[in-house]
Amino acid sequence: MRAALERAPLFAPARDDVGVADALRVPEALLPSSTVPVWDATTRGFRLPGSLAAAATAALGSLGHAPVSREIALTGSIYRGFALSGGCGCALTHLLVVPLDVVKTRLQTRPGSYAGFGDALQTIRKEEGLGMLFRGSVATGGGYLSYGACLYPGYEFFQRLFFHWAGAEALTEARVPLVLLSGAVATFFTCFAITPFEAVRIRMVEYPTYAPSFVGAATRYVREGGVASLYDGLLPLLVRQILFGMVKFLIFDECAQWILATLPAGAADQASVSLVVSLLSGAVAGVTAAIVSQPADVVLSKVAQEGASVDGSDRTVGKLPGSINQLALLQRTASQIWREFGLGGLFLGLPSRMVWSSAIIAGQFFLYDLFKQALHLSTNDLTLFYDAFGSSAAFATLSAAVG
């Protein structure tokens, strides 16, 4: 009896196709086939199969899917990739909706001239030609190329910085204010890049005869008012864009998390699913951000229009007698709109801007993620997973080789 026990293995393999010798070298061979990890070529790591993975995710959340992981150290080349992705995404989406932007600006600067968005679109096309609907395209493309190249890598940087400062414990309770703060700080610095482009664009849209080209319009703008005049609308732009950026990133983040939580385990690892989630979340974020920032957008359009004649030759835009006082200009313009139109005046052109904002923000996040995937900068590309199953298998193979 004792001899028989000595000859018998201490344990038997769980699968019939695995011998005792293999089981001794590879511990996971003892597991039933329904629990054996399988290689996932998409994530380049092992994962639990089927129902077991779903149960782990349901019980442990993201820890069940990736128990131990961390982001790689982000280098300058990675941030340059973020900048390229953000700049191209913003420029392309804004160029596609230039007609919407032209109509939105006209509805704000010429209230009462059109019955609505559709009427403004048709009137501008009939009276001023189809080309007018694409007026300021160069300013739009250049401005938002610089905007996206600053905003998206800036947000990526400040979000990680603030999350690191808060620490893992505080992050669970302070995530929302930290996301808002990240969007606000990134947008603040970005506004200095886009303000000159936006000032020239609005002048070209409001006064079609102002200059035949963007270069001509910018040259005339600077010649008449100096370089500083390009920043006459900086304060209202800061208010508008900071509000817009804060809400945009927060709603996108929350909406994307909610959508992903409703999907089957592992669906987020698929590139196509990630892009669809970005598109839908961006559309919701765009509508919400447009509503919150609309009053500042109306004031900005009025500041760029104020004081100029029909051909834009009367005097420098937004320049008060004797000096440029941006705070006084902002207060005066807002008060004037309130006196003439009441509260509703601060939301002139909101329906068209909601359509415009929904389209461009959805497009921005979609293209941003698309470019990041093409440049291998997606979340999976930047994440290191501790693959316990793969490590043990590799260790067992190495042990067998050297043994």
Phi, psi and omega in degrees: 000314181298320179296321179295320180294322180294328180282336183282144178291153178291337178210159180246144179297148182283338182249144184292333185274005181249125179280168181296321181297318178295319181297325180292328182274328184239098185303323184291349176293343178285344184283150173300152183300332181287350181242004182283128179300146179240151181282130178250111183293334182293312182266355180056050178197173178275151176219159176285147183278151167034241188296329180293319177295318179296320180293320179295319179293320180295323183277324188243000182067221183296334179295330178290333180272320180220083187302320181226116180206159174207159180276144177291160177292125183278128182259175178299324180293326177292316178293327174295325175294320174300317181296317179296316179296313180293317180296313180294318180298314180293314182297315182295314182293320180290326177294325180291334183247024178306316178303320177297321181292321178297314180296317179302315181296317179296320179297330181277320185273343179230062182298137180089349181282339183229150181284339181172189183298312182298318180294319179297318180299312181292320182295315180298318181295318182286315187276329186241356177093159181296328181298333180296330180290347177246017180296136179081017182297320180295317178297321179295311181297313180294318181296315184277343169295313178291324179299307182292325180292338177264317190291309188291312175295328177297316179295317178301318182291308185291327177298313179295321180297312182291323176297320179294316179297323182290325183088159186298320183290314181288335184298325182296330182263337186246018184299314183299307178298330179289323175295317177299316180295319179298315178296322182292313183293316179298319181291324180305309181291328182293329183299331180291337179276326187264339185305313180299319179297319182292322179298314180292320180299313181297320179297320180293323180287318183286327182233088187303333182268008184299316179196150183283344184213168179296316180299316178296319180294317180295320179297315180294320179302312181290322181296321183280326185236355183086166181299324182298333182294339177295342181250018177300327181263019185296315183299308178297327177294319177300314180298313182296309187287326178293315175300315182297313182295318179300310182292320181302308183290322180295309182295321178299314181299313182291318181293317179298318179296320180294316180296315181296328179293335180273350182272158177299156180301134179087351182295327182294342180285345180279131184299318182295321178294318179299320180292320179295319178298319178297319180297311182293315181295322178296322179296315179295317180297322180297316179296314182296315181294325179297318181296314184294323187261004185299316180304317179293327179293319178297316180297319179299315179297321179292322179298317180292332182273330194303134170083354181264152176277183184300328179262005176076019187253002187291298180200174184297135180299128173071012183266117179280160182305122174090331182195170175259108179248098188294322181294316178296321179297317179297314181294318181295317182294317179296319179295321180296316179297319180296317181295320185280323189233355182074197181301323181298335180295333179283355179237025176299133178076014183298314181304315180293325180289328176296317177297313179301311184293318178300317181293313186285325181288321174299316179294321180300307183292324178298309181291325178300313178291324180297313179295321179296321177295319179295328180267006181059048178237021179288175182301316179296323180294331184261007184247135173256125179256138171276109185262089183297320181294314179295323180294317181293322178294317179295321180295319179296318179296317179296319179297319180294324182291320182272345180280000000 
